[in-house]
Amino acid sequence: MIRAVLFDMDGLIVDTEPIHFMAFRGMMREYGYEIDGGLMPGFVGFPEADNIRDLKRIYSLEAPAEEMAKRRYGLFMKLIRVERFDVFPGFWELSEEVRRRGLKQAVVSSSTVEQMEVILGRLFETRPELGGPQSYFDAIVTGDDIANNKPAPDIYIHAAERLQVAPPECLVFEDTPPGVQAAADAGMRVIAVPNEYSETLEFPGAHAVLGGLCDAIRYLDAEDPAA
């Protein structure tokens, strides 16, 4: 029986991946390099530290990883406050159906609490009648809350504890393989909803792979044989 629904944020609720990539490109330009766009699908869903490590290896950069991360983070925080981003079709409808059924719901993201406050704050500015994210969601879990980020299961285990729900009673929506792995290893049912950056990737551990959140409501039904 499903008692809680957990959503990833970047690339699942909101289309912020292009802004993340803009920040990576801007950071690398400061070191004199132009990132090959083909690298980007391999970055989605992984912690920033992993992405920085890969960039240092690929471009033989000697700059300290901490310095690179600080530059990228600063660029992203500037961009996310001014660049437009859209909510993915079907999210509000699915989320409101979750509320109608009396299920708990949470946002579970590898992002820092600062990033999530800005992004969710801007998202809820478009729906002022719903109040703010802190009152709307039953829990907001960030990468700052745990020691080991996705693809480790820690963040989803922590989310279940915050919600006071057993992991098998959680339904997770994720857009990347690391996120799917994290939720599956936490013992949760997970549905992959890839975006344009992750649609060519494999999702081992996913219960199903959907074309969008518009197709997701039926997975809330415990009696659904596909769920």
C-alpha positions in Angstrom: 0.0 0.0 0.0 1.3 3.4 -1.0 1.3 5.9 1.9 3.8 8.5 0.6 5.0 9.9 -2.7 8.5 11.3 -3.0 9.6 13.5 -5.9 13.1 14.4 -7.1 13.3 18.1 -8.0 15.8 19.1 -10.7 14.7 17.5 -14.0 11.6 15.9 -12.5 9.5 18.7 -11.0 11.3 21.7 -12.7 13.3 21.9 -15.8 16.5 23.3 -14.2 19.0 21.0 -15.8 19.8 23.6 -18.5 20.7 26.1 -15.8 23.0 23.6 -14.1 24.7 23.0 -17.4 25.0 26.8 -18.0 26.8 27.0 -14.7 29.2 24.2 -15.6 29.9 25.7 -19.0 30.5 29.1 -17.4 32.9 27.7 -14.8 34.9 25.8 -17.4 35.2 28.9 -19.6 36.9 30.6 -16.7 39.6 27.9 -17.1 39.7 28.3 -20.9 37.7 25.2 -21.9 34.4 24.7 -23.7 32.5 21.6 -22.4 31.5 19.1 -25.0 27.7 19.0 -24.8 27.7 15.2 -25.2 29.1 15.0 -21.7 26.0 16.4 -20.1 23.7 13.3 -20.0 26.4 11.5 -17.9 26.3 14.3 -15.3 22.6 14.3 -14.5 21.7 12.9 -11.1 25.2 12.7 -9.8 26.6 14.9 -7.0 28.5 18.0 -8.1 31.7 16.6 -6.6 31.5 13.6 -9.0 30.9 15.9 -12.0 33.9 18.1 -11.0 36.1 15.1 -10.6 35.1 13.9 -14.1 35.8 17.3 -15.6 39.3 17.4 -14.0 40.1 14.0 -15.5 38.6 14.6 -19.0 40.3 18.1 -19.4 43.4 17.3 -17.3 42.7 20.3 -15.1 45.0 20.9 -12.2 42.8 23.5 -10.5 41.6 22.4 -7.0 38.3 20.7 -7.0 37.1 22.9 -4.2 37.9 26.0 -6.2 36.0 24.7 -9.2 33.0 23.7 -7.1 32.9 27.1 -5.5 33.0 28.9 -8.8 30.3 26.6 -10.4 28.0 26.9 -7.3 28.3 30.7 -7.3 27.4 30.9 -11.0 24.5 28.6 -10.5 23.1 30.5 -7.6 23.2 33.7 -9.7 21.6 32.1 -12.7 18.8 30.3 -10.8 17.6 33.6 -9.4 17.1 35.2 -12.8 16.9 32.5 -15.5 13.4 31.2 -16.4 12.6 27.6 -15.7 9.4 25.7 -16.3 7.5 23.1 -14.2 7.2 19.8 -16.0 3.7 19.0 -17.4 1.7 16.8 -15.0 3.5 17.6 -11.8 0.8 19.9 -10.2 -2.0 17.5 -11.2 -0.2 14.5 -9.8 0.8 16.3 -6.6 -2.7 17.6 -6.0 -4.1 14.1 -6.6 -1.7 12.8 -3.9 -3.0 15.4 -1.5 -6.6 14.6 -2.4 -6.0 11.0 -1.5 -4.5 11.9 1.9 -1.0 10.6 1.0 2.1 12.2 2.3 4.5 13.8 -0.1 8.1 15.0 -0.1 10.7 16.6 -2.3 14.0 14.6 -2.1 16.9 16.3 -3.9 20.7 16.1 -3.9 20.7 19.9 -4.1 21.8 22.0 -1.2 19.2 23.6 1.1 20.0 27.0 -0.4 19.4 25.8 -3.9 16.1 24.2 -3.0 14.9 27.3 -1.1 15.4 29.4 -4.2 14.0 26.9 -6.7 11.0 25.9 -4.7 10.4 29.5 -3.7 10.2 30.6 -7.3 8.0 27.5 -8.2 5.4 28.4 -5.5 5.4 32.0 -6.6 3.4 30.7 -9.6 0.9 29.1 -7.3 0.4 31.5 -4.4 -2.9 29.9 -3.5 -1.1 26.8 -2.3 1.0 28.6 0.3 4.7 28.0 0.5 6.7 24.8 0.0 7.3 24.2 3.7 3.6 24.1 4.4 2.6 22.3 1.2 5.0 19.3 1.4 5.3 17.0 4.4 9.1 17.0 4.1 11.8 18.6 2.1 15.0 16.6 2.2 18.3 18.0 0.8 21.8 16.9 0.1 22.8 18.8 3.2 20.8 16.4 5.3 22.9 13.3 4.7 26.6 12.2 4.4 26.3 10.1 1.3 24.3 11.5 -1.6 22.6 9.7 -4.5 23.2 7.0 -5.8 23.6 5.9 -2.2 20.2 5.2 -0.6 20.8 7.4 2.5 18.7 10.4 1.3 15.6 8.2 0.7 16.0 6.3 3.9 16.2 9.7 5.7 13.1 10.9 3.9 11.1 7.8 5.0 12.2 8.4 8.6 11.1 12.1 8.3 7.7 11.0 6.9 7.4 8.2 9.5 6.6 5.8 6.6 8.2 2.4 5.9 10.3 2.4 2.7 8.1 -0.2 0.9 5.2 2.1 1.4 6.9 4.9 -0.6 6.5 5.6 -4.3 9.3 7.6 -5.8 9.5 9.5 -9.1 13.0 10.1 -10.4 14.5 11.2 -13.7 18.1 9.8 -13.5 19.7 6.4 -13.1 21.5 7.5 -9.8 18.2 8.7 -8.4 16.5 5.5 -9.4 19.3 3.4 -7.8 19.1 5.4 -4.6 15.4 4.9 -4.2 15.5 1.2 -5.2 18.3 0.4 -2.8 16.3 2.1 -0.1 13.6 -0.5 -0.6 11.1 1.8 -2.4 9.1 1.4 -5.5 10.5 3.9 -8.0 9.2 5.1 -11.4 11.6 6.7 -13.8 10.4 9.7 -15.7 13.4 10.7 -17.9 13.8 14.1 -19.5 15.6 15.1 -22.7 18.9 14.7 -21.0 18.3 11.3 -19.6 15.9 9.7 -22.0 18.6 7.6 -23.8 19.9 6.1 -20.5 19.0 2.8 -18.9 17.1 2.7 -15.6 17.9 -0.6 -13.8 15.8 -0.9 -10.6 12.9 1.2 -12.0 9.4 -0.4 -11.7 8.4 1.4 -14.9 9.7 4.1 -17.2 7.2 6.8 -18.2 7.1 9.4 -20.9 6.0 12.1 -18.4 4.2 12.7 -15.1 0.9 13.0 -16.9 1.0 9.2 -17.1 1.8 8.7 -13.4 -1.5 9.0 -11.5 -2.5 5.3 -12.0 0.7 4.3 -10.1 -0.9 5.7 -6.9 -3.4 2.8 -6.9 -2.2 -0.1 -4.7 -4.6 -2.3 -6.6 -3.1 -1.5 -9.9 -1.5 -4.7 -11.1 1.2 -2.7 -12.9 2.1 -1.0 -9.7 
